[in-house]
Amino acid sequence: MLRLIRDTCPFPTSDDAGKRQPGYLLSLPPICRSCRTSCWSSLPDGSRRQGPYHYVCPKGMSLVMLPFPDGQLLVCGILVPEANTACPPQVRRQNRSQKASWPVILAWYEAATATSPCVERVAEQRVREAIEGLHDIKTAVSLVTRNAEAVVSQYPGDTDDDKIESAPPPIKSLLKSVGLLHGRLTASSIIANPAAAAYGQKHPTPVYRLFHRMVRLFEEEAARKHITVRMAGSSYSRPKCYDSFEVIPLVLIHNAVKYSVDGREIVVRASDVPTAAVRVEVSSYGPVVPTEMRESIFQKGVRTPEAISFAGSGSGLGLYIADIIAKAHNFKIEYDSTPPDARNHGMNVFRFVAE
């Protein structure tokens, strides 16, 4: 429901010089056009988990936060007379057209909450129908991948990596492209049907090799940001996993590259642990997730304000998909970070143990 509201609201907030924020304006008065203060940062500590919640912004306007199952909607640029008694008279007069009754807001919220399950079912059904049409494309991509791998296998080298290095640049680019495309199509099928994460039979999976391959696929994108991505440690265990497991390296490394500060290093460390399990950690330096949102980042459509300010594009689906796949394999992806610096940047670490 919240995703549909966000998609249909015409005006992004004026927060952070026009960058899209988690809250959306239902109107755009002049007082908001001239404001460069983050509406989310104006909320008191801990308020993001509460609601419906009314707060007065530094400009004297109302901020109304409405919680939905998949996140929170922050309504800005309005004036709620009943709740906003602290609004300066001049601001009240200049923004008469922005008045919104608190009872009306609550009635709308209750109606939206009541209808959201139905809206979600219709939306998910439409997404499922659209993605089911990608099945034939995924089959074709798998065929191209196998043929590309067969071509690469003819080049000299003792290992697959050696053979790839020996291949001409067009062949290497082809192999990288179809590898990323195959992973994203698999992720799309899980969005439409989360049960697909456990389809097929489990088979011994070279976890280290999958992450190493994904590191190679993202080398060029990382290089454009002057970021280095490297593997560390070693692992020879092959835990039994579903085919969907390959999406986890794609999500974690793609996120690390996307949200890493230019010029820094991303380290992917894999090591064997008892019971034939593999421990994996992906470390990168960038925006730190606020403490109150560390669990919600694995929910569908959730992106932190810090992530949106750092990289505007994104759907908030990557970690959601990775979490679904992890649960299908009976493990949990954990997030941790070092204390943030003055810019709210720190070392971000995602880790899990597959067995």
N, C-alpha and C positions, 0 to 999 in steps of 0.2 A: 504494500500500500504506500509506504513512504517513498519507495522508488518512483512510483507513478506520480505522486505529488511533486517530487523534485523535478521529474522530467517535464511536467506540464507548467510549472511556475516559470513565467517569462523572464524574470529579472534576477540575476545573481546578486549577492550582496556586494556592497562597496568595500568589504573588508580587504585589507592588504592590497590596496591599489587595484581592485578589480578582479583579483584571483577568486575562483569559485570556492565557496565555503560550505560546510555541512548544512547551514541554515539558508533559507531563500526568502527574499522579500515578496510579499503579496502586493506591495505598492512601492513606489520609489519617490518619496518626498524630497525636496531640495536639501533638507537638513541631513539626509542620509547620503545624498550625492556628494556632499562636501566632506563627509566623515571618512577618515582613514584608520579608524580604530576597529580592531577585530571584535565583532559582536560576541563571539564565543569567549574571548579573553575578558570581556566585561562581566561575565557571570561569576558569582562567588564560588569558592572552592567547594567541590562536592555536589554542586547543583545539577550537574549533567545527568545524575541518576534519579533525580526527582522530577515531579511534574504531574499534572499541568502546573507550570511555574511561571510567575510573573516577576519581572525585574525591571528596574529603570536604568537605562543606559546613561553614560556620561553626558549625552546631549539632552537628556530629559525625556526621551521617547521610551515606549514600552518594548520590552523583549518578552516574548511568550514562548516557552519551551514545551513541546508536546511529545511525550514518549510514545513510540510505536514498537511493535515486536521486533522490527529489523533496524531500529535506530531512533534518533530523536530529530524532530523538526523544530528549528528555531525560527519563529516568525518575527520579523524586524520591521521597522518603519511604520508602526501603528501607534495609536494612543488609546489606552484603555482607561477612561475617566474614573471608573469605580475603584480600580486598583492603583492607578498612578496619581495619587494625591500630591506627590512631591514635584510634579511637573511644573516648571516655572510658568506663570501666567502668559508671558510673551510667547513661549513655545506652544502653549495650549491654544492661543489665539491663531498663531500662524499655521497650525496643523489641524484645524477643525475638520478638514475633509478626511483626515486619517483616523478619525474616531472609530473604535470597534468595541462593542459591548461585551463585557466579560461573560455574562450568561449566554450570549450568542456564540462566543468562542467555545465555551464548554459544551453547548448543544451540538455545534459542528463537530467537535472532537469526539464526543460520544457516538455520534452517527458514523463518523469515519472509522472509529475503532470497531463498531459493530459490523460494518460492512467489509472491513479489510480482509477477513478470511475468504469471503466470496470473491473479492477482487483478486486476491492472490491466487486463488485456484484457477480463475479464468486466465490470468496473466501467465501462470506457469504452464497451463495447457497449451497456450499459443506458442510459448517458447519451445515446449516439447515438440509440437508439430513442426516448427521451423527447423529445429536441430535434427529431427529424424531424417529430414531430407539431405543431411550431410553424410549419411551412412555410406552412400555410394562414393562420395568424394573421399572419405576416409579410406575406403577400400582401394581406390585408385592411388592415393598417396602411399599406402603401404606397398603397393606393387612398384611404384617409382623408387621408394626407399630400398627395397630389396634389389632392384636392378642397379641402383647407384652403388650399393655396397658390393655387388658382384663385380662392377667395373673397377672399383677401388681395390678389390682383392687381387687384381692382376698386376698391381704395381709392386715394386720391390720393397721388402721390409720384413722384419721378423714378427712384428706385432701389428694390430690394426692401426694403432696410432702412427707407426712408421710408414705403413702403406698410404695412409691419408696424407702424411707429409710429402710423400713422393709423388702424389697425384698433382696434375696441373691445377692452377687456381680455379678455373671454371668448374671442374669436377668437385673440388673441395667446397665451393660455394653451393653447388647443387645439393650435396650431401647435408650441409648445414641447414639449408632452407627447408628441405623436405623433413628433416629431423624436427625442427621447430614447428612446422605445420602439423605434423602428425601428433605431437604433444598437445598442441592447442585444440585440435579436433577432439582428442580424447577428453580434455578438460571440458569442452563444450557439451559432450554427451553426458558428463556427470552433473553439470548444471541442470540439464533437462531431466535427468533421472539419477538421483544420488545413489540408488541401489546398484547402478552400473559399476561403482567402485569395487564391488565384490563379484563381478561377472567372471566366468571362466574358472580355470584351475590355477591354484598356486604352483609356482615352479621356482627352483633355485635361482636367485637373482644376484648378479654381480653389482652390489650397491656402489662400491667404490668406482667401478667402471662407468656406471650410469652417471654419477656426479662428474667424473672426469670428462666424459663426453659432453655433458651440458656446459662445463667450463669452457671447453673448446668452442662450442657453438656461440657463446656470448663474448668471446675474446674481442671480436671486431667492434661490437657495440660498446664494450667497456673501454676500448682503446680511444674511442671518440671523446670520452670524458677523462682521458688520461688516467684511467683506473687499471690496475693490474688485478687479475683473478688467478689464483693459484691453488693447487691441491697440496695438502700436507698430510702427513701420517701415512699409514698403509693399512690395507684390509684384504683378507683372503676369504672371509666368511661369505656364504651365499644363502642368506635366509630366504625362506619361501614366501613369495609375494605374488599378488595379482598383477596383471598387465598394467593396471591403473597406476601402480607405484611410480612409473616413469614420469608422471606429472609432478611429483613432489620436488625432484631436482629442478625441473623447469621453473616452478613457482618460486622456490627459495632463492635460486641464483638470479632469476630475472628481477625479483624484488630488490636483492642486494645491489645489483647494478643500477637499477632505477633510482634507488634512494641513497646511493652512496655519494659522498662529497667528492667532487673532482680532485684527482691527484692522489686519492687514497688507495689502499689495498684491500681486496676482498680475499679472505682465506676460507677455503672449504677443507675441513679436517675430518678424516674418517679413520676409525680405529676399531680393532676387534675387541670384543668383551666376552666373558664366559657365556656358555650355552649357545655358541655359534651365532651370536648377535653382532650387529654393527652399530657403533655410535657415530653420529654425524653432527657436526657443528658448522654453521655458515655464519661468519662474522664479517661485519661491514661497519663503516663509520658514517653516520648520517643522523637525521632527525630521530629523537628518542620518543617512544610511545609513552604518553602520560600514564601514570600509575592507575588511574581510574578507568582506563580504556584497554588495559593489557589483556583482558579476557575477551572483550567485545571485538577486537581486531580479527577474530576468527569467525565472526558472524557475517552473514550475507550482506554485501553492500556497504560495510562499515569502513570508512577511512578517517584517520585522525586529522584534525585541522592542520597539524604540523606537516603531515604527508601531503595534503592538498596544496599547502603553501609552497612546498618544496618541488613537487611535480604535479602539475595541474591535472594531467590526464590519468585516468584509471577508473576502474569499476568497483573496486573493493571485493572482487570475487576470488582472487588468487589464493589467499590464505583460507578462505571459506572452502574452496575445493580441496586444498591440501589437507585441511582438517577432516573432511569427509573421508578421504582416502586413508589417512592415518587411523581413524576410528575403525575402518573396515579391516585394518591390519592389527588392531588391538594395541596401538601405541598412541602417544600424545606428543604433538609438537609443542615444545615449550619456548617461551620468549624471555630473554633477560637483557639487561643493558648496564653499562657503566653510568655513574652519575653524569648528567648532562652539563655541558659548558654554558657560557653566557648566551650562545646562540641556540641552546637546546639541542646540541649535537653531542653524540656519544657513540660508544661501540655497541652495536646491536648484535645479539646472538640468538639464532634460532637453532634448537638442537632436538634430537630424538634418538631413540634406540630401536632399531628394527631387529626382530628375532623370529 
